Amino acid sequence: MKNCKEMAARWNVTERTISAFCKAGKIPGAVKIGKSWQIPDDAQKPADGRVQSGKYIKRTSNEYKPLPIGISDYIRAQAEYYYVDKTMMIKEFLDQKPLVSLFTRPRRFGKTLNMDMLRVFFEISDEDTCRFFTDKKIWKCGESYRSHQGKYPVIFLTFKDVKFTSWEATRDKIRSLLQEEYGRHENILSGDRLAEYEKEYFIRILDGTASEVDLSSALEKLSKMLTEYYGTAPIIIIDEYDTPIQEGYSQNFYQEIIGFMRNFFSGAFKDNRYLSYGFLTGILRIAQESIFSGLNNLTVNSVLDEEYDEYFGFTDAEVREMLQYYGALGKYQELKEWYDGYLFGKEEIYNPWSVINYIAKGYIPQAYWVNTGKNEILEDVLKNATDDITERLYALLQGERVVAKIDQNVVYRSLSEDPANIYSLLLVAGYLKAPGKELQADGSWLCEVSIPNREIAAVYKSEILSHLLQVGAITRTTANKIAESLYSNDSDRMQKAIAEYLDRSISFYDTGAEGFYHGLVLGLIALMDNQYRIKSNRESGDGRYDISLIPRTEKHPGILMELKWKNGLDEKMLERLAEEALHQMKNKRYDTEMREEGIGKILKFGIAFSGKKVKIMTE
């Protein structure tokens, strides 16, 4: 057997290419041992499937399988649709055999489909389910892996649709999910393997009369009954476990759902001798709420971990293979710019939901993923943004990297304690990536974070700016007026546009600090990022300017802004304050940075605020 480095030298390609071939199943007999691929000595070099030209050939609809938009049923997905084979996840699990595994990934990254794949592979069934895997990668790995197929009872629950506005409705939905899952195992009521009291409990779950206490013990009791019936402890799979917890936070029944889940999961996973293995998926690890208190057998796999890094989302090799199948390799670069950019562990990952929608809907690039939900995470975390965080979020919008401490155990209510946890939530939720990271002694990470791709940049423009302004969506009319007035150096028109916006959109009580006005002006001009690189609070000359707009092309002038604020000013005093701002830019040589970059024409705006009044002076 050879490693990637040795085969790369033999075939005159890069190690990354060899790794991609292995992941795509293009090298028969290649096996991943630990984190390295081992390749048979006599392996033949696969055909190179990379883009050779910009040629784009779109097949007719009857020539290829449809894409599995919204399909999370493994049997159906792999039989009727284009299926990206993720069955090597089973091998990686069986090589390590952690007792309980938690996978945290953003929504719509294939968590439910993967969990259903695990269910079908491991679950005891009356039919021969191995036929759903004989043509998959896992089946080529040998009898030691195939021997686990169809050998365990499985408890499977998905909470992805448990989204209600009250604890009562949430509890009733969980009751119905348990009712259905118990119904799947109704056969164990036959015979005399269960005690009478166990059958009575089972029937209470089935007929919907179980109390809240009964429900909280449902996983623990069913696992015991399945073990008694089959002689083998079950595998418990809980998909999107934190969805009802997120709803509890946003809908004000947080304590009720946390209290229930603590007992529910403790009975299933903590010191449960009737458990073979456990799998959970979600967006967050809810550790600080003690849901998993004392669960020492829990192995967490997050977006920062290298284990299982390629199994949620699509790899570059998988995307190329998909485009080749649909005759659309010429669309590779556009697809990459829009939907690539995530880093899970060390693996470059594409958003799978967006990729399949992009191809299925005729290769039209737009923000597909952000339209699948209400982006409650953004709404919640932005309410707690400080001035410093606001400026950093604007910097991210300009394509810059921001250094942030990432705590993977962060939960929603900790935002009020430390708003800097915003970055942790945005990272695990898929709104940021971490191209640079360093593990700290306390288990947190110090990361360089940035926006992954054009799709997420689009949601920053449409969602983040409007929330940071605290005034609803920025109208296109207002944005156009601001842009046009800046280009034409028309301070009167700019002043009028800002004043109208202030008067129409902002309560007098929202005003009252320079940081507020700073954020407001940043928001109004941030939509111009195609023409300018926007910087805030940077050193230049003998001080720190408030806002600079550095042109991306020579046809636009540079723009500097200095903001001042004071309450209770009349028109004349407000004008003097704007002049003071203008003089400060000149006296402290704030234009030094731009002039060093060779920018000849620089516009300077001194902007003064007092309540809803604004005055702009220009040079």
C-alpha angles and dihedrals in degrees: 000000000000131000126232094265093054094047091046089058092047095049096035095237134113124276088241089059091051090050090049091051090052094048091049091052092243095131111065113223095018110143130189111227111187104317097333132081119231115204129196114255092235096048116138122228110256122231111272108250096189123125109279097178142359090260113137119196116179115201123220116260096255094057099071143032119270119252118254101246106178093352112138097160106106097203092051095040095053094042105042106023142047100280125196104214110239097161093115084078085076091057093049090051094047090049091057103025099196110187096229123016127192117195115195115194137145119274119277094026096119101269097136094045091050092049091050088050089056090048094052092045098049103030124107108238139174089232126063101259095177087089088074090063107033092095094042130095095252092062091061092058096081144258094295088069098034090054090072093057113114095355105114137063107237132209109202127184129166119197095185092115098041094112113138137144098233139043091236093057091044092051091049091052092050088049091054092047090052090046090056094045093049087049090058088059098041090121091077089071089073119091128015103286093106125064117243093249089053091053090049090052091046091053092049088058091046097050094043097244096114116126124232089260089052091051093051089059096044098105094045094049096043091050090054093048093048090050091051092048101044101026087232126093114241133244112239118210121187114182122201091358094173099054094093089044091056089049090049089055096049095039098045102249095102098129093050095051093043092051092050096045092049091061094036095056097034092061092047102045111015115086091333106156089188093070129096097180139339131212128189131176131193145128098257136035103231096205102137091060091062092237086137095032111160093002095139092166094065116115113196121206113190136170088273096055124091096215113097089000095144100046102075111061128001126297122222091255091052092050092049091049091049093050090048090052091052093044093244107115088131088070093058098101095047092047090049094052092050105039110016126079104087117126117205106181101316096328123108106228136192124210101257097202092054094043095055092044091049091054096038094050096053102274096292110156113224140126101284098156097052090054093062095079146011094262090235090168091063092046093051100044096044091060087069099045115132123210090262092051091047091056092047092051089053089050089054089053089058091057096259127139120241126202111230139164110242119206110186092198094063118132132192100260092053088071090080089054095047118005089193086080085080089091092054092052094045091050098051091041092057101252094111138032129210110225090170127035141165125190115235128213093252092056095258124116130236103215143180103224131193141163109280103218149333093286093060091042086059093055090048089057096045099038114018098048094050093048094047090053088053089213106093127257119346108244118234089231093059092045091050092050092052092047094048094047091051093050092048095040087236103157093174093057091045091050091050093049093050092044092051090048093049093047095047101040112026132069116226087240091060090064127073113099136065090234090062093053091043090056092045094054091044089053094049094052099035091085086069093069092118089068101031143035103228119212130182134200097355130153117255130154110337099340148005120291122213102227135358130184110204111196119238091209134034094245092074125069123234115254130208125188130191117189128205130182136189132156126241100019124154121218096271094048090047091054091051090051091053090050089050089055090050093050091049091058091052098042094048094042096234089170092068095097093052095045090052087056090055097254107152105181114056125174118206124204123191106197124190126189133193115171106308093340122101134184125189125196121185139195 
